[in-house]
């Protein structure tokens, strides 16, 4: 009677404890769109968001009660990422059920709502809603806000799961000079992104965009590298100055978190650009030039689409399917490369691309013996991610070509957008798409957000050892 019973094993308790904090963090942040919808008198959206908030907070409380804060190995961290995305997406479905009008069956409505929720929390930005301006304004803000929650949560989750130990250690030392605490990281991320978003909203307002709520929704989509728009025509009405501001916001979202922290901590003194950030701008600059040459579009529009693809933001005002094959290739390459590590952007990440020079050492007995065991594991992991990314995109493209009766080029473009969580779409998937296809794509967006390797770590933990 004096010995406490052990309901869960220590590894499970560690996962539950971390998961509980992530859900509570999301629940507290969702009070913002809930209060906004209440203030706007939008009863249905507010009820749905409040219910989601309560469920997240209560679930997080019970998980914390039965779990404990402890370090995780890669397999446990992968389970944490997967369970976080699934639970956030499932609870986030509730507001969509309150708002989205559907004449189909309850199952159809749930699939559409779940697809939209997954797209938000994974920052994919794929949407089944052609005219979001017809929705309650507080709900359009909620859609964008889920991208911010998913993006900020993901920065922490990937740190614990999929990044080289050397990069994690340098990040810990960079932020605090000691061990990296979850509350410290979440708090810092929240403050920095909030500051950025407010600055961009003020600039939009000064340039004539008087709808402050839409300005917030658009700014959040840019910094979270998502793709939801508050209105279907908002990008068409932006001046060139506003487009420049929006492009800058997308780029900031694709830069490493260490860049943002240094930028704020040093009182806006420009930090020294690392190799990864420099390489990202070189790739982006070359892509913009090529896009101008092959698309026939004006330089500003070419830069906008190149930035939208490379940051995996997916913001677009016209359907990319209307572009020629050369521009499709450019956008596909940019989406696959993605942004920098420790950012909300998707793709294989630039730092892994830079590792290609060292990966070849794995195939020579002489050079392989020179690599430290930890470095060898990091390079092997990067090689697997690159190979599996291309393989998953190809298989998904074949699947869409067969199921949706579309040509392979458009299907490959769409599958790249899905796996890299970009949101640039060829309009293959819409409300009329079969429910089973939408569920498959929903799961693929989660897999892509986990950078694919996380699924392998769950079922094949030996690869992480």
N, C-alpha and C positions, 0 to 999 in steps of 0.2 A: 504493500500500500504506500510505502514511502518512495517508490520508484515511479517516475513519470513514464507513461506509456508512449511508445514511438509509433505514431500513426503512419508517418512517411519516413523513408530513408533519407539520409543527409543530401544526396544529389537531388532528389525530388524536392526537398524542402528549399534547397538553394534556387531551383528553377521557379518554384511557386513564390518565393519571396521577391525575386526580381520582377516576375510577371505582375505581381500585385502592385508594385510601385509604378510600373509602366501604365497599368490600367488606371490607377488613381491619378497619375499625372495627366492622362488624356481626359479623364472625367472632370477634373478641375478646369482645364482649358476650355472644355465644351460649354462651360457656363457662359462664356462670352457670347456665342451665337444664340444660346437659349435666352439670355437676358435681352439681346437685341430683338429677337422675334417677339418677345413679350412687349417690349416698348413700342414696336410697330403694330401691335394689336393683331398679330398673326397667330391665331389660337392653335391651329393644327400643327404647323411646324414647331411651335414652342413646346407643345405637349410631347411630340416625338423626340425632340432634342433633350428635354428634361428627363424623359424616361430613359434615354440612352445614358445620360449623365449619372442618374441614380444607379443604374445597373453596373456601370463601370466602377463607381465608387464603392458600392456594396461588394461587388466581386473582388475588387482590389483589397478591400478591408479583410475579407475572409481568407484570401490567399496570403496576405501578410501575417494573419493570425496563425496559420498553419505552416507557413514557410519561414525562412530566415535569410538574412543577407549574407551571402557567402560567394566566394569566387567560383567560376564555372569553367569546365573544360570546353573544348570546341564543340563536342557533341551536345553537351547540355545547353551551351549558348545557341546552337542552331535550333534546338527544340524551343528555346525561349523566343527566338525571332519568329519562327513559324507559328507558334501558339499566339504570340502577340498580334501578328497580322490577321490571323483567323478570327480571334475574339473581337478585335477592334472593328473588323469588317462586318462581322455578324451583328454586333450591337449597333453599329453605324447604319445598318439596314433599316432600322425602325423609323427614323424620320422620313425616309423615302416612301415607306409604306403609307405614311400619313398624308403625303403630298402628291405623289405621282398618280395621276389618273390612269386607270387601266381597265379596259373592257374585257380583258381576258380572264382566265381563271386565277384563283389565288396563287397557284404555283407559278404562273407566268409573272404575276406582279412581284412575287418574292424573288424570282431569278433576276428580273430587271433591277430591283432595288439592291440586291446583293452585288450584282455586276457593278452598279454605279458606286456603291460603298467601297468595294475593293479598289476600283479605279481611283478613288479619292485617297484612301489611306496608303496605297502603294505609290502615289504621285504619278500614276500613269496618265490620267486625264482623258482616257477614252470615254466618250459619252454617248448615251442613247437619247439624249434630250437635244433636239435640233434648235429649239427656241427657248432658252432658259429665261428670257425676259418675261415669259408668260407665267413663271413660277413666282411665289411670294419672295420678296427681296431678301428677307431674313434667311430664307432657305438657300438662296443662291450664295449668300455669304457663308452659310454652314458648309456647303459643298466645297468651297475653296478652303475653308478653315480646316477641314479634315486632311487636306493635303499638307498643311503646315504641321499638324499634329503627327501625321505619318512621317513627314520628312525629319522633324526634330527627334522623334523617337528612334528613327532609323539610324541617325548619326551615332547614338549611343549603342544601339543593338549591334551594329556592324563592328564597332570597336571591340566588343567583347567576343565576337564570333569569327570574322573572316579576314582580319588584317594581320600582316606579319607582326610577330612579337616585337621586332626592332622598332617598327613604326608606332606601336602602342606605347612602348616605353618612352620614346621621344616625345610623344604627345603628352604623356603624364608629366614628364619633366617640364614641358613647355608651359602647361597650364598652371601648375601649382608648385612644382619642385618637390612634390611628394606623391603619395598614392592618389589615384584619380577616383574621387567619390562621385557616386551617381547623382546625388542631389546637386553637387557643385556643377557638374557638367550640364544637367538639365536646366538649372537656373541660368547659367551663363549663355547657353544656346537661346533660351527664351528671351532674355534681355537683348541680346545682340540682334536677333531677327526682328523683334518688335521695334527696335530703334530704326532698323533699315526700312521696314514697312511704313512706319509713320513718316519718315523723310520722303519716300516716294509718293505717298498719298498727298502730302503737302505740295509737292512739286506738281502733281497732276492737277490739283485744285488751282494752283496759281496759273497754270496754262489753260484753264477754262473748263476742266472737267468737274462740274458742280455736284455730281452725284457721289457723295463721299463713300457711301456703302459699296457702290460698284468699284470705286477707286481702291478701296481696301481689298475687295475680292480679287481684283486683277493683280494688285501688288503681291498679295499672298501667293497666287498661282505662279508668279514669276520667281519669287525667292524660294518657294518650295519645289521649283522645277516641276510643277504639275501642268495641267493643260485646260482646266475648267475656265470658262468665260462667263461673266455675269450676264452679258447679252451677246447675241450672235453677231452683232454688227459693231461691237465696241472697238475692235482693231481697225475697222475701216474709217472710223471717225477721228483717229489720233493724228495730231500734227507730227511733223518730223522730229520736233524736240521731244514730244512725248514718246515717240518710238525709240529714240535714243535712250531715254530714261528707262523704258521697259527692257531694252536690250541689256543695259548695264545691270539691271536687277537680275535678269536671267543668268548673266555671267557670274555675278556675286554668289548666286545660289549653287553654281557648279564649282566654286573654289573651295579649297580645304578649310575645315573649321579652324585650323591653326592660323590661317590667314586672317579670318575674321577676328579672332581673339587678339592677335597681335595688333590688328588695325585699330581696335577700340582701346586696348590696354595702353598703347603708345600715343593715345590722344590724337588719332588720325594721322600719325606720321607713317608714311608708306613703308611697310616692312620689306626686307630683302626677299626678292622673289626666288623661290627654290627652283630646282630643275623641273619638277613636275608642273608647276604653274607656268614656267617659261615655255615648256614643251606644249602645254595646252594652247597658249596664245599663238605659237608658231603654227600648230595644226589648224587652228581656227582661221588664222589669217590666210593661209594657203587655200583653205576650203572656200573662203569668201571670194577670193580672186577667181578660182575655178568655176564657182557657181555663177558669177557675173558673166564669164566668158561663154558658158554652155547654156544658160537659161534664157538669155536675152532680156532679163528683167533689169530694172534700174538698180544701182548699187545699194541703195537703202533697203529695198525689198530683199535683195540677195543676201545682204548681211543679216537681216532679220531671220530669214528661214535657216540660214547656216547656224546662227547662234541658237535658234530654237531647237535644232536637231542636236547640236553638240552638247548643249546643256541638258538635253532630254526633257526640256520644258514642254515642247509640243504645241505651243501657242501658234495658231495659224488662222488666216482669214479666208484662204481659198484652199480647195482640195488639192493635195499634192499629187493625186492621180493624174491631174492635168499637165504635170511637168513631163519633160522628155526623159528618156532612159539615162542620159548622162547625169542629169541633176538627181535622178533617183539614186544612182550609184553614190554620188557625193553625200547625199543625206543619209543613206544606209551606212556608209563608212563612219560618218560622224556620230550616228546613233550608237553604233557598236562600240566605238572608242569611248564615248560618253565624257563625263567630266572628271574632276580630280577625286582622289580618295578622301574619305571623311567629309563628303558633301552629300547633298540630297539628290544629286544627279545619278542616273543609272549607267548602264554600259559596263564594259570590262574595266574601265578606269585607266587614266593616263599612266599612273605609276606602274601598272602591270604591263602596259605597252613598252615602257622603258626597260622592263626586265627581260625583254626578248633577246637583248644582247648577251645576257648572262645565261639564259635558258639553254643555249646551245652547249654550254659547258657540261650539262647533264648527260650528253650523249658521247662524251669522251672519258675514258677511264682515267686519263692523266689529270684533266681539268676537274673532273668530278671529285677526285680524291683531295683536291685543294680546297673544296668548298666545306665550310663548317656545317655540321648536321642541321642546325637551325636554318641556315641560309638555303641548304639543299631542300628542306621541307617547304620553305617559302616559294622557291622557284618551281617546284613540282606542283604546288597548289595553283600558282598562277597559270602554269601551262595547262592544267586540267580545266580551269575556268575558261580560258580562251577557246580550247577545243570544244568543250561542252556548250559554250555560248553559240558557236557556229552550228554545231550539230542540232541543238534545240531549235534554233531559228529555221534551219532547213526542214526539219521534220514538221514543224508547225506550218511552214509555207506549203508543203505537200498536202497536209491535212486541209488547209483552207482552200487550196486549189481543187481538191476532190469534193469537199462538202459544199462549198459556195459557188462552184462552177465559174471561177475567175481565172485570169491568166496568171502564170507563175510569177511574173515580175511584180504585179500588184500584190499578190499573196506574200511574196518574200518581203516587200516593203512593209506590209501590215504586220507580219510576224516579227520583224525586227522592232517595230514600234511597240509591240506587245511585250516582248522579252526584255527590251531595254527600258520599259516603262516610260516611253516618250509621249505617245498620244497623237503623233502625226498619223493621220488615218487615210486610207484609200476608200473609206466609206463601205467597206465590205461587211462590217458588223453594224446592225441597227436593230430597231425594235422588232422587225419582222424575222430576224435571225432565229433559228431554232434554239430552244432553251438549253439543250444539251451542249450546243456549240458555245453559247454564252457562259455556261458553267466551266467548260474546258478553258476558255480564254481567261475567266476570272482566276482560276488556279494557276494558269501560266503567268499572269501578272504577279501573283504572289511569289512564284518560283523565280521569276526574273528579278523581283525586288530583293530576294535572298541571294542574288548573284549565282543562282543555280547550285553552287558548290555546297551550300548549306544543307540541301536535301541529301546529298551524298554523304556528308558528315554524319547525318542522323542514322542512316542505315549502314554506313561503312566507316565506323569511327577509326579504324586502323589507318586510314589515309591521313588523318590529322595528327597521328602520333609520330 
